Amino acid sequence: MIQTDSTTLKSKISLLLSSKRGRSEDWINERVQRLLDAAKQNPFQQTMYSSHLINLKILITLILQYQEHLAELEQNIDALAKEIEEYDLIQSIPGIGHKIAATILSEIGEIDRFDHPKKLVAFAGIDPSVFASGKFTATRNRITKRGSRQLRYALVMAVQCGLIRSRNTRIKEFYDHKRAEGKPHKVALVACANKLVHWLYAILKSKKSFRPD
């Protein structure tokens, strides 16, 4: 059985990253802990061969390289997004940060493609699907989930970020109102995302920042 302490792992990871952009101590410590946790689930703890170690080293190197590439892509995305006027405008909505703003803008594209906010809601796939047959109409409807899954995810994340410590007081009030009506948590989140789309539509059309009051 091969045992490796956290100090050895930290030194090896630092060595692998020596020729690349520096990483913080917290970043390295987090990766070390992940490796130690994964090692506890190692099916070869009792029988470890040199081939296993070679494969493990290759996999670790690949993972670190992929993470470096992703970090570079994120930097490029941020740089490109900052050149777009709307990038700062939609961040005036509490809960929308750099990554969420970039995702929203990349998925929506030109706002002029939508002549009504409901069409943007439908594009995000958060409009309710209504089942009706004859005189019967369902009273519990799920969202359609058509359109952009990435946009839908970004909207829900923005709502959740806005609810944390009531950053977005307007979205928090709307969420609490829906919960008081007896709506489940997920239903209230989708309703908030729907409301958020209307705000985004107004901001992108008017080129004016969000007004929290």
LUMBA-303592 format. One record per residue (C-alpha): x, y, z; residue in one letter. Coordinates in pm, whole numbers, plus 50000, padded with zeros to 5 digits. Example, Ala and Ser with C-alpha at 12.3 -4.5 7.8 and 13.67 -1.06 7.14 Angstrom:
% LUMBA-303592
512304955050780a
513674989450714s
//
This chain:
% LUMBA-303592
500005000050000m
501395034049901i
500925062150152q
501425098750061t
501035127250310d
499585161350230s
503005178350237t
504355155149966t
501275160449752l
501525198149789k
505165197949680s
504415175749378k
501485197249265i
503575228749309s
506315212649097l
503845203748821l
502605239748817l
506045255748838s
506155263048465s
502595275848454k
500665304948599r
500915305648979g
498195291849201r
497265302549552s
497985281749861e
494235276749917d
493815263449561w
496625237949612i
495305227549956n
491855221649808e
493265198949536r
495365180149790v
492295173350003q
490385161149699r
493195137049615l
493375124249972l
489605118949981d
489745100749647a
492615079149771a
490415065850050k
488165051049781q
491095035649592n
490224999249503p
493934990749478f
494955000249832q
496134965149910q
497814958249575t
499474987849403m
501614982149094y
503975006548924s
501635007848623s
498885020948850h
501155048748971l
502105058148615i
498455059648509n
497545079748817l
500315104848751k
499185108748389i
495575114248495l
496545140048756i
498655158648499t
495775158548249l
493315171248509i
495605199748607l
496145208748240q
492385208848174y
491865231548472q
494505255348340e
492825256047998h
489425262748159l
490885291148364a
492345306848047e
488995303347867l
487225320548156e
489675349348138q
489095352747763n
485335352147812i
485555379348078d
487775400747855a
485395397947559l
482295403747772a
483705436047916k
483665450747565e
479845447047556i
477825475447708e
475075452447829e
477585432148032y
477765458948302d
474095468448271l
472665434448364i
475105431448653q
473205460248812s
470705433048912i
471875419449249p
472755382549211g
474145385248860i
477945383248859g
480545381348585h
480055344848485k
476265345648500i
476175378248302a
478445363748032a
476295332448007t
473055352147983i
474345375247711l
475915347147508s
472665327247515e
470285356147446i
472345372147171g
470635402447018e
467625412247226i
465895425146911d
465315388546819r
462495389547075f
459635414147029d
458055405547365h
459445394147703p
457195363447693k
459085351347389k
462335354147584l
460695334947869v
459735307847621a
463265307547480f
464595301247830a
462095272747870g
460585285848194i
457095291248059d
454455266948195p
453185239047972s
449385237247985v
447615204047937f
443995207047830a
441505181647699s
437895190747634g
436635209647937k
439545197848153f
442615219448215t
445425207748439a
445915228148756t
449545217448807r
451775225248511n
455485219548466r
457765243148278i
458405233947916t
462225231847950k
462535239147580r
465035264147446g
468375271547610s
469265249447907r
472325271047979q
470205302547998l
467665285148222r
470445273748456y
472015308648466a
468665324648550l
467985300948838v
471525306048968m
471025343848952a
467815340549153v
469505318649414q
472415343049443c
469945371749480g
468145353449761l
471355347949961i
471325372850247r
468505390650060s
470955406749816r
468095413149576n
465305426649796t
462765427249513r
463355390949418i
463305381149786k
459935398049838e
458525381049528f
459895347249639y
458405351249988d
455075361049833h
454995329449620k
455935307949920r
453155324450123a
450755314149847e
451755278149916g
454055273849618k
456905248349663p
460475261049668h
461275250549309k
458055265549176v
458825298249353a
462355298149205l
461005293948852v
458495321948911a
461375344149023c
463385334248715a
460395344048502n
460295377848676k
464045381448623l
463665375948249v
461215405048230h
463725427448409w
466515416348178l
464355423047874y
463585458347995a
467255465548072i
468525452547738l
465855471647547k
466185504747732s
469975502747793k
469295514648150k
470475499148477s
468255480048717f
466455500548981r
466155480949307p
463475503449455d
//
